[in-house]
Amino acid sequence: MRVLVTGDRGYIGAVMVPFLRAAGHVVDGLDTGLYEGCDLLGGPEPIGDRKPRDMRDVTAKELEGYDAVVCLAALSNDPLGNLDKEATYSVNLRGTLNVAQAAKDAGVERFLFASSCSLYGAAGSEAVGEDAEMFPVTAYGETKALAEQELSKLADDNFSPTYLRNATAYGASTRLRLDIVVNNLTAVALTTRQVRLESDGTPWRPLVHIEDISRAFGEVLESPRDLIHDEAFNVGRSEDVVQVRDIAEMVRQVVPGSTLSIADGAGPDLRNYKVDFSKLNETFPGLKLEWTVRKGVEEMYAAYQQHGLTYDDFTSAQFVRLRRIQQLLDKNLVDSQLVRQTDEQFPGPLADFFKESN
């Protein structure tokens, strides 16, 4: 297939694009380039002369000839989503719907939307399936829920959207993020020898490795239309629905000399939900998700050691999306809606900023 991946230069995209290419697909990318330089172990492959492109501006003409669009691009965690709710809705909802409409108008048959189990929000301790009511508690979760509803209205005989509700991602990527729980706790333990919880550790979290997310997307791309047309799938493994304190204990066991602590006055997190992954398993019996959380912690620890991750790295803007975006805003390199204020690819003002801040 000829596939376009939006957000190909992001945390998941940096892993998924090589994965899809290795499976024989011809893959192109579309990305605003805001996270260039947020790299681990060399970063993604060079971008060359490709210009930054915002999915809010994509036209049907640009998408002609593609068989599928994989939509990863988003403001992709809760703190970043809360920075500016209007910007979150602009990117995650308006941007997604714009590229979907353009894809439909261009005759693209498949649209794979990277949704999120966070739209279940405060579902509680009972495992929820795809037919469960949504209880998003953040702007990020709200936009994912609304995008699914609006994408479903575009579905017809010639356009098949599919909603892959990823569990909380973890794992090593050449475009690293440290603002997600497994990656974060492992980095904290390595750089401070403390596994510190800011909540009481009781909330439940479904987790999934980014390679397994890539496997699931690859499976959907190649599956018969009647299995995936206008369908939602929770992406993850039931074995990896764990409490935050369990993740912390795994990290403590993996990182030598680390100790576990809970912040004074810590209470439960509102984001508390279990997820049922049986629909994914039953629909795609040949799909095997391979990573466990413990194995992922070991991978992250080894990657951080190889990179030489320091406490200064951990506290910098390089690997935390909220801090990076705030720096871009402060330097007027993006506006309040996160539209780039320069069209130049690197080199240019943005490249100079990356060099100064990394």
C-alpha positions in Angstrom: 0.0 0.0 0.0 1.0 3.6 -0.4 0.5 5.2 3.0 0.7 8.7 4.4 1.5 9.0 8.1 0.7 12.3 9.8 2.9 13.0 12.8 5.6 10.7 11.4 8.3 12.7 13.2 6.8 12.2 16.6 7.3 9.6 19.4 5.2 6.8 17.9 5.8 7.8 14.2 9.5 7.4 14.5 9.0 3.8 15.3 5.9 3.1 13.2 7.2 4.4 9.8 10.2 2.0 9.7 7.9 -0.8 10.9 5.4 -0.2 8.1 8.2 0.1 5.5 9.7 -3.1 6.6 6.3 -4.8 6.0 6.5 -3.6 2.4 4.4 -0.5 2.4 5.5 2.7 0.7 5.3 5.3 3.4 5.4 9.1 3.3 5.2 11.5 6.2 3.6 14.8 7.1 4.6 16.7 10.2 4.9 20.3 11.5 8.4 19.6 12.8 8.0 21.1 16.2 10.0 18.3 17.9 13.1 18.2 15.7 16.0 17.7 18.0 14.1 15.9 20.7 16.1 12.8 20.0 17.6 9.7 21.6 20.4 7.7 20.1 20.7 9.7 16.9 17.0 10.5 16.2 14.8 9.5 13.2 16.2 9.3 9.7 17.1 12.7 8.2 14.2 14.6 6.9 16.0 16.0 3.9 14.4 18.9 2.0 10.9 18.2 3.1 9.0 21.2 4.3 6.9 21.3 7.5 3.2 20.7 6.9 0.3 21.3 9.3 -2.6 18.8 8.9 -5.0 21.6 9.5 -3.9 23.0 6.1 -3.8 19.8 4.1 -5.8 19.6 0.8 -7.3 16.8 -1.1 -4.8 17.3 -4.0 -1.9 16.5 -1.6 -3.5 13.1 -0.8 -4.2 11.8 -4.2 -2.8 8.4 -4.9 -2.6 7.2 -1.4 -4.4 4.0 -0.3 -4.5 4.9 3.4 -3.8 7.7 5.8 -2.5 6.9 9.3 -3.3 9.9 11.6 -0.9 10.0 14.5 -0.5 13.8 14.7 -2.0 15.4 17.9 -1.2 17.3 21.0 -0.6 14.0 22.7 -0.9 14.1 26.4 -3.1 15.6 29.1 -0.8 18.4 30.5 0.0 19.6 27.0 -3.7 19.5 26.1 -4.5 21.6 29.1 -2.0 24.3 28.2 -4.5 25.8 25.8 -7.9 24.1 25.3 -8.6 25.9 22.1 -5.2 24.9 20.6 -5.9 21.3 21.6 -9.3 21.3 19.9 -7.8 23.0 16.9 -5.1 20.4 16.4 -6.7 17.2 17.6 -10.2 17.8 16.4 -10.2 20.3 13.5 -6.8 19.0 12.2 -7.9 15.4 12.3 -11.2 16.1 10.5 -9.6 18.3 7.9 -7.1 15.6 6.9 -9.9 13.0 7.0 -12.2 15.0 4.7 -9.2 15.7 2.4 -8.5 12.0 2.3 -12.1 11.1 1.5 -12.2 13.8 -1.3 -9.0 12.4 -2.7 -10.4 8.9 -2.9 -8.3 7.4 -0.1 -10.1 4.3 1.1 -8.7 3.8 4.6 -8.2 6.2 7.5 -6.6 4.9 10.6 -7.1 7.2 13.6 -4.8 7.0 16.6 -7.4 7.4 19.3 -6.8 6.7 23.0 -8.1 4.7 25.9 -8.0 8.0 27.8 -11.4 8.8 26.4 -12.7 6.3 29.0 -11.3 8.7 31.6 -12.8 8.0 34.9 -14.4 4.6 34.0 -13.2 3.0 37.3 -12.1 -0.5 38.1 -14.3 -2.5 35.8 -12.7 -3.3 32.4 -14.4 -1.4 29.6 -14.9 -2.5 26.0 -15.3 -0.4 22.9 -19.1 -0.1 23.5 -18.6 1.5 26.9 -19.7 5.1 27.6 -16.9 7.6 27.5 -15.9 9.6 30.6 -13.0 11.8 29.4 -11.6 14.1 32.1 -9.2 16.1 30.0 -9.3 18.2 26.8 -7.1 15.5 25.2 -9.6 12.8 26.0 -12.5 15.0 24.9 -11.0 15.6 21.5 -10.3 12.0 20.9 -13.9 11.1 21.7 -15.3 13.9 19.5 -13.0 13.1 16.6 -14.2 9.5 16.6 -17.9 10.6 16.5 -17.3 13.0 13.6 -15.1 10.6 11.6 -17.9 8.1 11.8 -20.1 10.5 9.9 -17.7 10.4 7.0 -17.8 6.6 6.7 -19.4 5.3 3.6 -18.8 2.6 0.9 -15.7 4.3 -0.3 -14.2 5.6 2.9 -13.4 3.4 6.0 -12.2 5.1 9.2 -10.9 2.9 12.0 -10.3 4.0 15.5 -7.4 2.5 17.3 -7.7 3.4 21.0 -4.2 3.0 22.2 -3.4 2.3 25.8 -0.8 4.5 27.4 2.3 4.2 25.3 5.8 3.4 26.5 9.1 2.2 25.0 12.2 3.4 23.4 12.0 5.7 20.4 14.5 7.8 18.5 12.1 10.7 19.1 11.9 10.3 22.9 9.2 11.4 25.3 9.7 11.4 29.1 6.2 12.7 29.9 4.5 9.3 29.9 4.5 7.1 33.0 6.8 4.2 32.2 9.4 6.3 30.4 9.2 8.9 33.1 9.5 6.7 36.2 12.5 4.9 34.6 14.3 8.1 33.8 13.6 9.5 37.3 15.0 6.3 38.9 18.2 6.4 36.7 18.9 10.1 37.2 18.0 10.4 40.9 17.8 6.9 42.3 14.3 7.7 43.4 11.1 6.2 42.0 8.8 9.0 43.0 5.0 8.9 42.7 3.0 12.1 42.6 -0.3 10.2 43.1 -1.0 7.5 45.6 -0.3 4.9 43.0 -3.7 3.3 43.1 -5.1 4.3 39.7 -5.3 1.6 37.0 -3.5 2.2 33.7 -3.6 0.1 30.5 -0.2 0.2 28.9 1.2 -0.8 25.4 4.6 -0.6 23.8 5.0 1.6 20.8 6.2 -1.4 18.7 3.0 -3.2 19.5 1.0 -0.2 18.6 2.8 -0.3 15.2 1.9 -4.0 14.9 -1.7 -3.3 15.5 -1.8 -0.5 12.9 0.0 -2.7 10.4 -2.6 -5.5 11.0 -5.5 -3.1 10.4 -4.0 -1.7 7.2 -3.8 -5.2 5.7 -7.1 -6.6 7.0 -10.3 -7.0 5.0 -12.5 -3.9 4.9 -15.5 -5.6 6.5 -13.4 -6.2 9.7 -12.3 -2.7 10.2 -14.9 -0.4 8.6 -16.0 2.3 11.1 -14.8 0.1 14.0 -13.0 0.9 17.2 -10.4 -1.3 18.8 -8.8 -1.0 22.2 -5.0 -1.6 21.6 -3.1 -3.3 24.3 -2.8 -6.5 26.4 -5.0 -7.4 29.4 -1.8 -8.5 31.3 -0.5 -4.9 31.1 -3.5 -3.2 32.8 -1.7 -2.4 36.0 -1.7 0.1 38.9 0.8 2.9 38.8 2.4 1.6 42.0 3.0 -1.7 40.2 4.9 0.1 37.5 6.9 1.9 40.1 7.9 -1.4 41.8 9.0 -2.8 38.4 11.2 0.2 37.9 12.6 -0.1 41.4 13.6 -3.7 40.7 15.2 -2.9 37.4 17.2 0.2 38.3 20.0 -0.7 40.8 20.0 1.3 44.0 16.7 3.0 43.4 14.1 3.5 46.2 10.3 4.0 46.0 8.6 7.1 47.5 5.3 8.8 47.4 4.9 12.6 47.4 3.6 14.1 50.6 -0.2 14.5 50.5 -0.5 12.5 47.3 -4.0 11.4 46.4 -5.6 9.3 43.7 -5.5 10.5 40.0 -8.9 11.1 38.3 -7.6 9.1 35.3 -8.5 5.6 36.5 -9.6 2.9 34.1 -9.3 -0.7 33.1 -9.7 -1.7 29.5 -10.9 -4.9 27.8 -8.9 -5.9 24.8 -10.9 -9.0 23.8 -12.3 -7.4 20.6 -8.8 -6.8 19.2 -7.8 -10.4 20.0 -10.9 -12.0 18.5 -10.9 -9.9 15.4 -7.2 -10.4 14.6 -6.2 -13.8 16.0 -2.9 -13.7 14.2 -1.9 -10.4 15.9 0.6 -11.0 18.6 1.6 -8.2 20.9 5.0 -9.0 22.2 6.0 -6.5 24.9 5.5 -6.7 28.7 5.8 -3.6 30.9 8.8 -5.2 32.8 10.5 -5.8 29.5 9.8 -2.2 28.4 11.3 -0.9 31.7 14.4 -2.9 31.0 14.6 -1.5 27.4 14.2 2.1 28.6 16.9 1.7 31.3 19.3 0.2 28.7 18.6 3.0 26.2 19.0 5.7 28.8 22.3 4.3 29.8 23.5 4.0 26.2 22.5 7.6 25.6 24.1 8.8 28.8 20.8 10.4 30.1 21.5 12.9 32.9 19.3 14.7 35.3 19.7 17.9 33.3 18.4 16.0 30.2 15.5 14.8 32.3 14.5 18.3 33.5 15.1 20.0 30.1 12.6 20.8 27.4 14.2 18.3 25.0 12.1 15.3 26.1 9.0 16.8 27.7 6.4 18.0 25.2 4.8 20.6 27.4 8.1 22.3 28.1 9.1 22.3 24.4 5.9 23.8 23.3 6.1 26.5 26.0 9.6 27.4 24.8 8.4 27.7 21.2 5.6 30.0 22.4 7.9 32.1 24.5 10.2 32.6 21.5 7.3 33.4 19.2 8.2 30.5 16.9 4.6 29.3 17.1 1.4 31.3 17.8 -1.2 30.5 20.4 -2.8 27.9 18.1 0.7 26.3 17.6 0.9 27.4 14.0 4.6 27.8 13.0 5.7 31.3 12.4 8.5 30.3 10.0 8.1 28.1 6.9 11.8 27.4 6.7 12.9 23.8 7.3 16.1 23.4 9.3 18.3 25.4 9.1 16.4 28.5 10.1 15.2 30.2 13.4 13.8 27.0 14.7 17.0 25.1 14.1 19.0 27.7 15.9 16.6 27.4 18.9 17.0 23.6 19.0 20.8 24.0 19.0 20.6 26.5 21.9 18.2 24.5 24.0 19.5 21.0 23.6 
